[in-house]
Amino acid sequence: MAVFQRGLSLRELGDLTRAMRFSGETFDASGLETFTVDKHSTGGVGDKSSLLIAPVLAAAGMDGGTSVSVPMISGRSLGHTGGTLDKLETIPGFDTQLSLGRMREVLRECHAVMVGQTPRLVPADRILYAMRDHTGTVESPFLICASIMSKKLAEDLRGLVLDVKVGSGAFMPTYERSKFLAELMVSTGEAAGTRTVALLTAMDEPMGRFSGNWVEVRECVEIMRGARHAMSADLIELASALSGWMLYLAGRAGTPEDGAGLADEILGSGAAYEAWLKIVAAQGGDVSVFEDLAGFHKPRATRIFRASRAGYLAGMDCKQVGWAVQRLGAGRARPGDPVSAVAGIESHAKIGDWLEAGQPVFTLFAEHERLLEEPYQMLEATVAIGDAKPERRPMVREAVVKERR
């Protein structure tokens, strides 16, 4: 509560993060002779960029030159935000609960591994989070920073790129608070000896074409196979920008922009898909399910949300859309709640698109018909259609980088 009320100095924040980081086991990348780099997102709706970034960096790590590897430790869905682990576990057999020893083996073999936090990795974070939950201090930017950075630094990273969301679907309520959190995390990472960059990115509408669990895996696999659906353009732009910074930090590109170009080239060449198949197989996943993406995990109930009148898609409360996805069954209100593989939404338009009356805006997916009504009403209450075309905001609003002397 004292931290919530008074904050911390950067020295105090570094001490707290360090104590949490070393409260249990840590990953050891020594001997792998590779540049370890990861990304972390503060969470959003349809935010599946990790499923593209890990294979892109893995492909870059396997093509010669400076070795690059991604030891990615991710989380689960909570509240209105999705979780990478829940998406990966829609793949039959995919094991996200690897030991640190097995994680090291997969990283050596595939140059990327995607797992969850082990019980002995940063145990202080779970204890402190439970205390924050009970005392109403979850939203302290200092405690958020220590929680995120202790887990990421426990991966033995040499580089870290943070995706800090801004907009109606972001965890932090204002741009200023998002930027303040980004600055805290960059300073904490750099003080720990890890090259750290934060990008402030837009979260005013669902990212990409699909929001859910299996449907997000499906979208990313389709992209890695060469599909370029109009609804996925923002997702590809974000994944390339984040990957570009990661490749730049690893010394594989002269500038972040060059890195983004290299990432897009890897994504379009099929190399990322080959790396993806290798990662999935190494973690026990059944790669045969990718042969029929649309036919696997088919929803039992669907409903189309249509435009009430002609006009521009003017906006929405993206957090409300995220809660609609959660109510469909794709997310959880409390840790430990089950999630549905089939639930989610498909976006048919982006903010600024012209809509005719009756044109589909979203398609809702669920396991039962009874689960569709409340999310439908939530979308109805938040989707705005107007006569004036809204201004499109850039995907990457700002980069927070600590200058090195």
C-alpha positions as CSV (number, residue, x, y, z in Angstrom):
1,M,0.0,0.0,0.0
2,A,2.9,2.4,0.7
3,V,4.3,1.7,-2.8
4,F,0.8,2.3,-4.3
5,Q,0.5,5.6,-2.4
6,R,4.0,6.9,-2.7
7,G,5.7,5.1,-5.6
8,L,9.3,4.0,-5.7
9,S,12.6,5.6,-6.8
10,L,14.4,3.9,-9.7
11,R,16.9,2.4,-7.2
12,E,14.1,1.0,-5.1
13,L,12.3,-0.3,-8.1
14,G,15.5,-2.0,-9.3
15,D,16.0,-3.6,-5.9
16,L,12.5,-4.9,-5.7
17,T,12.7,-6.3,-9.3
18,R,16.0,-8.0,-8.6
19,A,14.7,-9.6,-5.3
20,M,11.6,-10.9,-7.1
21,R,13.7,-12.2,-10.1
22,F,16.0,-14.2,-7.9
23,S,13.3,-15.5,-5.5
24,G,13.4,-18.9,-7.2
25,E,14.8,-20.6,-10.3
26,T,16.0,-18.6,-13.3
27,F,16.7,-19.6,-16.9
28,D,20.4,-20.0,-17.8
29,A,21.2,-19.4,-21.4
30,S,25.0,-19.5,-20.9
31,G,26.7,-22.1,-23.2
32,L,24.0,-21.7,-25.9
33,E,26.1,-19.0,-27.7
34,T,23.1,-17.1,-28.8
35,F,21.6,-13.6,-28.3
36,T,18.5,-14.2,-26.2
37,V,15.7,-11.7,-26.9
38,D,12.0,-11.6,-26.1
39,K,9.0,-9.4,-26.4
40,H,6.2,-8.7,-23.9
41,S,2.8,-7.1,-24.4
42,T,0.7,-5.4,-21.8
43,G,-2.3,-7.2,-23.3
44,G,-5.1,-6.4,-25.6
45,V,-7.9,-7.9,-27.8
46,G,-6.8,-10.2,-30.6
47,D,-3.2,-9.5,-29.7
48,K,-1.5,-12.6,-31.1
49,S,1.7,-11.1,-32.3
50,S,3.8,-13.5,-30.3
51,L,2.6,-16.4,-32.5
52,L,4.3,-14.7,-35.4
53,I,7.3,-13.1,-33.7
54,A,8.7,-16.3,-32.2
55,P,8.8,-18.2,-35.5
56,V,10.2,-15.1,-37.4
57,L,13.0,-14.7,-34.9
58,A,13.6,-18.5,-34.8
59,A,13.9,-18.6,-38.6
60,A,16.4,-15.7,-38.4
61,G,18.3,-17.6,-35.7
62,M,18.6,-20.6,-37.9
63,D,19.8,-18.9,-41.2
64,G,23.4,-18.3,-40.2
65,G,25.0,-15.1,-39.0
66,T,24.6,-14.0,-35.3
67,S,22.6,-16.6,-33.5
68,V,19.3,-15.3,-32.1
69,S,16.9,-17.2,-29.8
70,V,13.6,-16.4,-28.1
71,P,13.0,-18.0,-24.7
72,M,9.4,-16.8,-24.5
73,I,7.6,-17.2,-21.1
74,S,3.9,-16.1,-21.6
75,G,0.7,-15.9,-19.6
76,R,-2.9,-16.8,-19.7
77,S,-6.1,-14.9,-20.5
78,L,-7.4,-12.7,-17.7
79,G,-10.2,-10.2,-17.8
80,H,-10.7,-8.6,-21.2
81,T,-7.2,-9.6,-22.5
82,G,-6.2,-12.8,-24.2
83,G,-3.3,-15.1,-23.2
84,T,-0.7,-16.8,-25.4
85,L,-0.8,-20.0,-23.5
86,D,-4.5,-20.5,-23.9
87,K,-4.1,-20.1,-27.7
88,L,-1.2,-22.5,-27.9
89,E,-3.0,-25.2,-25.9
90,T,-5.7,-25.4,-28.5
91,I,-3.1,-27.4,-30.5
92,P,-3.5,-31.0,-29.3
93,G,-0.5,-32.2,-27.3
94,F,1.3,-28.8,-27.2
95,D,3.1,-28.7,-23.8
96,T,3.5,-25.2,-22.4
97,Q,4.7,-26.5,-19.0
98,L,8.2,-27.5,-19.8
99,S,11.0,-27.7,-17.2
100,L,13.8,-25.2,-17.5
101,G,16.0,-28.0,-18.7
102,R,13.7,-29.1,-21.5
103,M,13.1,-25.4,-22.3
104,R,16.9,-25.1,-22.9
105,E,16.9,-28.2,-25.1
106,V,14.0,-26.9,-27.3
107,L,15.7,-23.4,-27.5
108,R,19.0,-25.0,-28.7
109,E,17.1,-27.1,-31.3
110,C,14.5,-24.6,-32.6
111,H,15.8,-21.1,-31.5
112,A,12.5,-20.4,-29.9
113,V,10.4,-21.9,-27.1
114,M,6.9,-20.8,-25.9
115,V,6.1,-21.8,-22.3
116,G,4.3,-20.7,-19.1
117,Q,5.8,-19.7,-15.8
118,T,6.9,-22.7,-13.7
119,P,6.0,-22.9,-10.0
120,R,9.6,-22.2,-9.0
121,L,10.2,-19.3,-11.5
122,V,9.8,-16.0,-9.7
123,P,7.5,-17.4,-7.0
124,A,7.5,-14.0,-5.2
125,D,5.5,-12.5,-8.1
126,R,2.6,-14.9,-7.4
127,I,2.6,-14.1,-3.7
128,L,2.8,-10.4,-4.3
129,Y,0.1,-10.4,-7.0
130,A,-2.3,-12.2,-4.6
131,M,-1.6,-9.5,-2.0
132,R,-2.1,-6.7,-4.5
133,D,-5.4,-8.3,-5.6
134,H,-6.7,-8.4,-2.0
135,T,-5.5,-4.9,-1.1
136,G,-6.7,-3.1,-4.3
137,T,-3.1,-2.2,-5.3
138,V,-2.9,-4.1,-8.7
139,E,-2.8,-0.9,-10.8
140,S,0.4,0.6,-9.3
141,P,2.7,1.2,-12.2
142,F,5.7,0.4,-10.0
143,L,4.4,-3.0,-8.9
144,I,3.3,-3.7,-12.5
145,C,6.8,-2.9,-13.7
146,A,8.4,-5.2,-11.0
147,S,6.0,-8.0,-11.8
148,I,6.6,-7.9,-15.6
149,M,10.3,-7.2,-15.5
150,S,11.2,-9.8,-12.8
151,K,9.7,-12.5,-15.0
152,K,11.3,-11.3,-18.2
153,L,14.7,-10.8,-16.7
154,A,14.5,-14.3,-15.2
155,E,14.7,-15.5,-18.9
156,D,18.4,-14.4,-19.0
157,L,17.7,-12.0,-21.8
158,R,20.2,-9.8,-23.6
159,G,17.4,-7.9,-25.4
160,L,13.8,-7.1,-24.6
161,V,11.1,-5.3,-26.7
162,L,8.0,-4.2,-24.8
163,D,4.7,-3.7,-26.5
164,V,2.8,-1.2,-24.3
165,K,-0.8,-0.7,-25.5
166,V,-2.6,2.6,-25.7
167,G,-6.2,3.3,-26.5
168,S,-9.6,2.0,-25.2
169,G,-8.5,-1.6,-25.1
170,A,-5.3,-1.0,-23.1
171,F,-4.7,-2.0,-19.5
172,M,-3.5,1.5,-18.6
173,P,-6.3,4.1,-18.8
174,T,-4.4,7.0,-20.5
175,Y,-1.6,7.6,-22.9
176,E,0.4,9.3,-20.2
177,R,0.2,6.4,-17.8
178,S,1.1,3.9,-20.5
179,K,4.1,6.0,-21.4
180,F,5.1,6.3,-17.7
181,L,4.9,2.5,-17.3
182,A,7.0,2.1,-20.5
183,E,9.7,4.4,-19.2
184,L,9.8,2.6,-15.9
185,M,10.3,-0.8,-17.6
186,V,12.9,0.5,-20.0
187,S,14.9,2.0,-17.2
188,T,14.6,-1.1,-15.1
189,G,15.7,-3.4,-17.9
190,E,18.6,-1.2,-18.9
191,A,19.8,-1.0,-15.2
192,A,19.8,-4.8,-15.1
193,G,22.1,-5.0,-18.2
194,T,19.4,-5.9,-20.7
195,R,19.0,-3.8,-23.9
196,T,15.3,-2.7,-23.5
197,V,13.0,-0.8,-25.8
198,A,9.3,-0.1,-25.5
199,L,6.9,0.7,-28.3
200,L,3.6,2.4,-27.5
201,T,1.1,0.8,-29.9
202,A,-2.6,1.3,-30.8
203,M,-5.3,-0.8,-29.1
204,D,-8.5,1.0,-30.2
205,E,-10.0,-2.1,-31.9
206,P,-9.4,-5.8,-32.0
207,M,-6.0,-6.7,-33.5
208,G,-6.2,-8.6,-36.8
209,R,-9.0,-10.6,-38.2
210,F,-9.8,-12.9,-35.2
211,S,-10.1,-12.7,-31.5
212,G,-10.3,-15.8,-29.4
213,N,-8.0,-18.8,-29.0
214,W,-7.9,-21.3,-31.8
215,V,-9.1,-18.7,-34.3
216,E,-6.0,-16.6,-33.5
217,V,-3.7,-19.6,-34.1
218,R,-5.5,-20.2,-37.4
219,E,-5.0,-16.5,-38.5
220,C,-1.3,-16.6,-37.7
221,V,-0.8,-19.9,-39.5
222,E,-2.6,-18.6,-42.5
223,I,-0.3,-15.5,-42.5
224,M,2.8,-17.7,-42.2
225,R,1.6,-19.7,-45.2
226,G,1.4,-16.5,-47.3
227,A,-2.2,-15.2,-46.8
228,R,-2.6,-11.4,-46.6
229,H,-6.2,-10.9,-45.6
230,A,-7.1,-7.2,-45.3
231,M,-8.2,-7.6,-41.7
232,S,-4.8,-8.9,-40.8
233,A,-2.8,-6.0,-42.1
234,D,-2.5,-4.3,-38.7
235,L,-1.3,-7.5,-37.0
236,I,1.4,-8.0,-39.7
237,E,2.5,-4.4,-39.3
238,L,2.8,-4.7,-35.5
239,A,4.6,-8.1,-35.7
240,S,7.1,-6.8,-38.2
241,A,7.7,-3.6,-36.1
242,L,8.3,-5.6,-32.9
243,S,10.4,-8.2,-34.7
244,G,12.4,-5.4,-36.4
245,W,13.4,-4.0,-33.1
246,M,14.3,-7.4,-31.8
247,L,16.5,-8.1,-34.8
248,Y,18.1,-4.7,-34.5
249,L,19.0,-5.3,-30.8
250,A,20.4,-8.7,-31.7
251,G,22.7,-7.1,-34.4
252,R,20.9,-8.8,-37.3
253,A,19.8,-5.4,-38.8
254,G,21.4,-2.0,-39.0
255,T,18.2,-0.2,-38.0
256,P,14.8,-1.2,-36.6
257,E,13.3,-0.3,-40.0
258,D,15.7,-2.7,-41.7
259,G,14.8,-5.3,-39.1
260,A,11.1,-4.8,-39.9
261,G,11.8,-5.4,-43.6
262,L,13.8,-8.5,-42.8
263,A,11.0,-9.8,-40.6
264,D,8.4,-9.2,-43.3
265,E,10.6,-11.0,-45.8
266,I,10.9,-14.0,-43.4
267,L,7.2,-14.0,-42.8
268,G,6.4,-14.0,-46.5
269,S,9.0,-16.6,-47.6
270,G,7.6,-19.5,-45.7
271,A,10.7,-19.7,-43.4
272,A,8.7,-18.6,-40.4
273,Y,6.1,-21.4,-41.0
274,E,8.8,-24.0,-41.2
275,A,10.2,-22.7,-37.9
276,W,6.7,-22.8,-36.4
277,L,6.2,-26.4,-37.4
278,K,9.5,-27.3,-35.8
279,I,8.7,-25.5,-32.5
280,V,5.2,-27.1,-32.3
281,A,6.6,-30.6,-32.9
282,A,9.4,-30.1,-30.4
283,Q,6.8,-29.1,-27.7
284,G,4.6,-32.2,-28.5
285,G,2.0,-30.5,-30.6
286,D,0.1,-32.3,-33.4
287,V,1.1,-30.4,-36.6
288,S,-1.5,-32.3,-38.7
289,V,-4.3,-30.0,-37.3
290,F,-2.9,-27.3,-39.5
291,E,-4.0,-29.2,-42.6
292,D,-7.7,-28.1,-42.1
293,L,-7.6,-24.9,-40.2
294,A,-11.2,-23.9,-40.7
295,G,-12.5,-27.4,-40.0
296,F,-10.7,-27.8,-36.6
297,H,-12.4,-26.6,-33.4
298,K,-15.6,-25.6,-35.3
299,P,-18.0,-23.6,-33.2
300,R,-21.5,-25.0,-32.6
301,A,-23.2,-21.6,-32.6
302,T,-22.6,-18.4,-34.6
303,R,-24.3,-15.1,-34.9
304,I,-23.5,-12.1,-37.2
305,F,-23.5,-8.5,-35.8
306,R,-24.5,-6.2,-38.7
307,A,-24.3,-2.5,-39.2
308,S,-27.5,-0.8,-38.1
309,R,-27.2,1.9,-40.8
310,A,-24.9,3.1,-43.6
311,G,-21.9,5.1,-42.5
312,Y,-18.3,4.9,-41.3
313,L,-17.2,2.6,-38.5
314,A,-16.4,5.5,-36.2
315,G,-15.2,3.7,-33.1
316,M,-15.8,1.3,-30.2
317,D,-14.7,0.7,-26.6
318,C,-12.2,-2.0,-27.4
319,K,-12.1,-3.2,-23.8
320,Q,-15.9,-3.8,-24.0
321,V,-15.3,-5.9,-27.2
322,G,-12.7,-7.8,-25.2
323,W,-15.3,-8.5,-22.5
324,A,-17.7,-9.7,-25.1
325,V,-15.1,-12.2,-26.3
326,Q,-14.6,-13.3,-22.7
327,R,-18.3,-13.8,-22.2
328,L,-18.4,-16.0,-25.3
329,G,-16.1,-18.3,-23.4
330,A,-12.7,-17.4,-24.8
331,G,-11.4,-15.7,-21.6
332,R,-11.7,-16.0,-17.9
333,A,-12.8,-13.7,-15.1
334,R,-10.6,-15.4,-12.5
335,P,-7.4,-17.4,-12.6
336,G,-8.1,-21.1,-13.1
337,D,-11.4,-20.7,-14.9
338,P,-11.7,-22.9,-18.0
339,V,-11.7,-21.4,-21.5
340,S,-13.2,-22.5,-24.8
341,A,-11.0,-23.3,-27.8
342,V,-13.8,-22.4,-30.3
343,A,-15.2,-19.1,-28.8
344,G,-14.3,-15.8,-30.3
345,I,-15.2,-13.2,-32.9
346,E,-14.2,-12.4,-36.5
347,S,-13.8,-8.8,-37.5
348,H,-15.2,-7.8,-40.9
349,A,-14.3,-4.1,-40.8
350,K,-11.8,-1.7,-39.2
351,I,-12.3,1.8,-37.8
352,G,-12.6,4.2,-40.7
353,D,-14.2,1.6,-43.1
354,W,-17.4,2.5,-44.9
355,L,-20.3,0.2,-44.0
356,E,-23.6,-0.3,-45.8
357,A,-26.7,-1.0,-43.7
358,G,-26.8,-4.6,-42.8
359,Q,-23.2,-5.3,-43.7
360,P,-21.4,-7.7,-41.3
361,V,-19.2,-6.1,-38.7
362,F,-18.5,-9.1,-36.5
363,T,-19.3,-12.8,-36.5
364,L,-19.6,-14.3,-33.0
365,F,-18.5,-17.9,-32.2
366,A,-19.5,-20.0,-29.2
367,E,-20.0,-23.5,-28.0
368,H,-23.7,-22.9,-27.2
369,E,-26.4,-20.7,-28.6
370,R,-27.2,-19.3,-25.2
371,L,-23.8,-17.8,-24.9
372,L,-24.3,-15.5,-27.9
373,E,-27.0,-13.0,-26.6
374,E,-25.1,-11.1,-23.9
375,P,-21.9,-10.5,-26.0
376,Y,-24.1,-9.5,-29.0
377,Q,-25.7,-6.8,-26.8
378,M,-22.3,-5.7,-25.5
379,L,-21.2,-5.1,-29.1
380,E,-24.5,-3.4,-29.9
381,A,-23.9,-1.0,-27.1
382,T,-20.4,0.0,-28.0
383,V,-20.0,0.0,-31.8
384,A,-20.5,3.5,-33.2
385,I,-21.3,4.3,-36.9
386,G,-21.0,7.9,-38.0
387,D,-21.2,10.1,-41.1
388,A,-17.7,11.5,-40.7
389,K,-14.6,9.3,-41.4
390,P,-12.5,9.1,-38.3
391,E,-8.8,9.8,-38.5
392,R,-6.6,6.7,-38.4
393,R,-3.9,6.6,-35.8
394,P,-0.6,5.1,-36.5
395,M,0.1,1.6,-35.2
396,V,3.3,2.5,-33.5
397,R,2.7,5.8,-31.7
398,E,6.1,6.2,-30.1
399,A,9.3,4.3,-29.2
400,V,10.8,4.7,-25.7
401,V,14.5,4.1,-25.8
402,K,17.1,4.9,-23.1
403,E,20.1,6.7,-24.7
404,R,23.4,4.9,-23.9
405,R,26.5,7.0,-23.4
